[in-house]
Amino acid sequence: MIASTLFLTLVVDDLCGVCLCVSAIGRYTSNDGEAHKDKNPFASRKRNAPTEDISNEDIAESGDNQEAAQLSKAKAMDAIAEAASVLKDGEIILIHSGSELDEKLDAASKASRLSVLYFTTTWCGPCRYVGPVFTSLAGKYPKVVFLKVDIDETREVAAEWDIRSIPTFIFVRNGEEVDELVTVDKNVLKQKIAQHAS
């Protein structure tokens, strides 16, 4: 009896999808039960297993599936790139309307990024105290989306998010609020952003 071991390996390639690799171990067991090494274990033996005919249509269909998978992957990558293009890495994005906030949150969600909404206003002393830290954290965490919302300019946004005190920081991931912080403590703000950014 002849026995051999085959290895099937799935290789994921960024450019062409999934490839199937087959390799044989150069070791087989013969009728005498002894293990033998061979550089090409299948070279001189006939295969008793029935072979399956593969038509050109099967190959074409397989190619169509690969092309569809590649096209789908390319579209997904384009959507992520487009979403990321409206976000400013390492910068504060000023929000002037509810629709603008929705657009930025949607883009952050598509790009799988954390968003931090900072609700503030120009006359707020504590906001002016913590504001520079928020700005510096934007530079430290370029893949986090930092959004600054003036509640006097966008009252409907403040009402929608139920803002009762400022400064308020709301953390959003994948379109869902994950945390809220009302503070002027710079260290607490740094810790929260570090916690959610990781």
C-alpha positions as CSV (number, residue, x, y, z in Angstrom):
1,M,0.0,0.0,0.0
2,I,1.3,3.4,-0.9
3,A,0.5,6.3,1.4
4,S,1.5,9.9,1.1
5,T,0.7,13.1,2.9
6,L,-0.6,16.2,1.1
7,F,-0.7,19.6,2.5
8,L,-3.3,22.1,1.4
9,T,-2.5,25.7,2.2
10,L,-4.8,28.6,1.7
11,V,-2.8,31.7,0.8
12,V,-4.6,35.1,1.0
13,D,-3.1,37.5,-1.4
14,D,-4.0,41.2,-1.3
15,L,-3.9,41.5,-5.0
16,C,-5.5,38.4,-6.4
17,G,-7.6,36.9,-3.6
18,V,-7.2,33.4,-2.3
19,C,-4.9,30.8,-3.9
20,L,-4.8,27.1,-3.0
21,C,-1.4,25.5,-2.8
22,V,-0.9,21.8,-2.7
23,S,2.4,20.2,-1.7
24,A,3.4,16.6,-1.1
25,I,5.8,15.4,1.6
26,G,8.7,13.5,0.1
27,R,8.0,10.4,2.3
28,Y,5.7,7.5,1.5
29,T,5.0,4.0,2.9
30,S,5.3,1.1,0.6
31,N,3.8,-2.4,0.7
32,D,6.5,-3.6,3.0
33,G,5.5,-1.1,5.7
34,E,8.8,0.7,5.6
35,A,9.0,4.5,5.3
36,H,10.9,5.6,2.2
37,K,12.1,9.0,1.1
38,D,11.7,10.1,-2.5
39,K,12.4,13.4,-4.1
40,N,9.2,13.0,-6.1
41,P,7.0,10.5,-4.4
42,F,4.3,10.5,-7.2
43,A,6.7,10.3,-10.2
44,S,6.6,6.6,-10.9
45,R,3.3,5.5,-9.3
46,K,-0.1,5.4,-10.9
47,R,-2.9,7.1,-9.2
48,N,-5.9,4.7,-8.6
49,A,-8.3,7.4,-7.6
50,P,-10.8,8.4,-10.2
51,T,-10.0,11.6,-12.0
52,E,-12.6,14.3,-12.5
53,D,-12.8,16.1,-15.8
54,I,-12.7,19.9,-15.5
55,S,-14.2,21.7,-18.4
56,N,-13.2,25.1,-19.7
57,E,-16.6,26.3,-18.5
58,D,-15.7,25.4,-14.9
59,I,-12.4,27.2,-15.3
60,A,-14.2,30.3,-16.7
61,E,-16.8,30.2,-13.9
62,S,-14.0,30.0,-11.3
63,G,-12.3,33.0,-13.0
64,D,-15.6,34.9,-12.9
65,N,-15.9,34.2,-9.2
66,Q,-12.3,35.4,-8.6
67,E,-13.0,38.5,-10.6
68,A,-16.2,39.2,-8.7
69,A,-14.3,38.8,-5.4
70,Q,-11.5,41.1,-6.6
71,L,-14.1,43.7,-7.7
72,S,-15.9,43.5,-4.4
73,K,-12.7,43.9,-2.5
74,A,-11.7,46.9,-4.7
75,K,-15.1,48.5,-4.1
76,A,-14.7,48.1,-0.3
77,M,-11.2,49.5,-0.4
78,D,-12.4,52.5,-2.5
79,A,-15.3,53.1,0.0
80,I,-12.8,53.1,2.9
81,A,-10.4,55.4,1.1
82,E,-13.3,57.8,0.2
83,A,-14.5,57.8,3.8
84,A,-11.0,58.5,5.1
85,S,-10.5,61.3,2.6
86,V,-13.1,63.5,4.4
87,L,-11.4,62.9,7.7
88,K,-8.4,65.0,8.7
89,D,-5.7,62.9,10.3
90,G,-4.2,64.6,13.3
91,E,-6.5,67.7,13.1
92,I,-9.6,69.0,14.8
93,I,-12.6,69.0,12.5
94,L,-15.0,71.9,13.2
95,I,-18.7,70.9,12.9
96,H,-21.2,73.5,11.7
97,S,-24.4,71.5,11.2
98,G,-26.1,68.2,12.0
99,S,-25.6,66.9,8.5
100,E,-21.9,67.7,8.6
101,L,-21.6,65.8,11.9
102,D,-23.5,62.8,10.4
103,E,-21.2,62.8,7.4
104,K,-18.1,62.8,9.5
105,L,-19.4,60.1,11.9
106,D,-20.5,57.9,8.9
107,A,-17.0,58.3,7.3
108,A,-15.3,57.4,10.6
109,S,-17.5,54.4,11.0
110,K,-16.7,53.2,7.4
111,A,-13.0,53.6,8.2
112,S,-13.4,51.8,11.5
113,R,-12.1,54.8,13.5
114,L,-13.0,56.1,16.9
115,S,-14.6,59.5,16.9
116,V,-14.4,61.9,19.9
117,L,-17.0,64.7,19.9
118,Y,-16.0,67.8,21.9
119,F,-19.0,69.9,22.8
120,T,-17.9,73.5,23.7
121,T,-18.6,77.1,23.2
122,T,-16.5,80.3,22.9
123,W,-17.6,81.8,26.3
124,C,-16.9,78.7,28.3
125,G,-13.8,79.2,30.6
126,P,-13.3,75.5,31.4
127,C,-13.6,74.7,27.7
128,R,-10.8,77.1,26.9
129,Y,-8.7,75.5,29.7
130,V,-9.1,71.9,28.3
131,G,-9.3,72.8,24.6
132,P,-5.5,72.9,23.9
133,V,-5.2,69.4,25.4
134,F,-7.9,68.2,23.0
135,T,-6.0,69.8,20.1
136,S,-2.7,68.2,21.1
137,L,-4.3,64.8,21.5
138,A,-5.5,65.1,17.9
139,G,-1.9,65.2,16.8
140,K,-0.9,62.3,19.1
141,Y,-3.7,60.0,17.8
142,P,-4.0,60.7,14.0
143,K,-6.3,57.7,13.4
144,V,-8.9,59.0,15.9
145,V,-11.4,61.5,14.5
146,F,-11.6,64.6,16.7
147,L,-14.8,66.7,16.1
148,K,-15.4,70.0,17.8
149,V,-19.0,71.2,18.1
150,D,-19.9,74.7,19.2
151,I,-23.3,74.4,21.0
152,D,-24.2,78.0,20.3
153,E,-23.7,77.5,16.5
154,T,-25.3,74.1,16.3
155,R,-28.1,74.1,19.0
156,E,-29.9,71.2,17.2
157,V,-26.9,69.0,17.4
158,A,-26.4,69.8,21.2
159,A,-30.1,69.0,21.7
160,E,-29.9,65.7,19.7
161,W,-26.9,64.6,21.8
162,D,-28.6,65.7,25.0
163,I,-25.8,68.0,26.1
164,R,-26.5,69.4,29.5
165,S,-23.0,70.6,30.5
166,I,-19.8,71.7,28.8
167,P,-17.2,70.7,28.1
168,T,-18.6,67.3,27.2
169,F,-16.7,64.6,25.3
170,I,-18.6,61.8,23.6
171,F,-16.8,58.7,22.3
172,V,-18.3,57.0,19.2
173,R,-17.2,53.8,17.6
174,N,-19.0,52.2,14.6
175,G,-21.9,54.7,14.9
176,E,-22.5,53.8,18.6
177,E,-21.8,55.9,21.6
178,V,-19.3,54.0,23.8
179,D,-18.5,56.6,26.5
180,E,-19.2,60.1,27.7
181,L,-17.1,62.3,29.8
182,V,-17.9,65.7,31.3
183,T,-14.6,67.1,32.7
184,V,-12.0,69.8,32.7
185,D,-9.4,67.3,34.1
186,K,-6.8,67.1,31.4
187,N,-5.3,63.8,32.7
188,V,-8.7,62.1,32.8
189,L,-9.3,63.2,29.2
190,K,-5.9,61.9,28.1
191,Q,-6.6,58.5,29.8
192,K,-10.1,58.1,28.3
193,I,-8.8,58.9,24.8
194,A,-5.8,56.5,25.3
195,Q,-8.3,53.8,26.6
196,H,-10.7,54.0,23.6
197,A,-8.0,54.6,20.9
198,S,-6.3,51.3,21.6
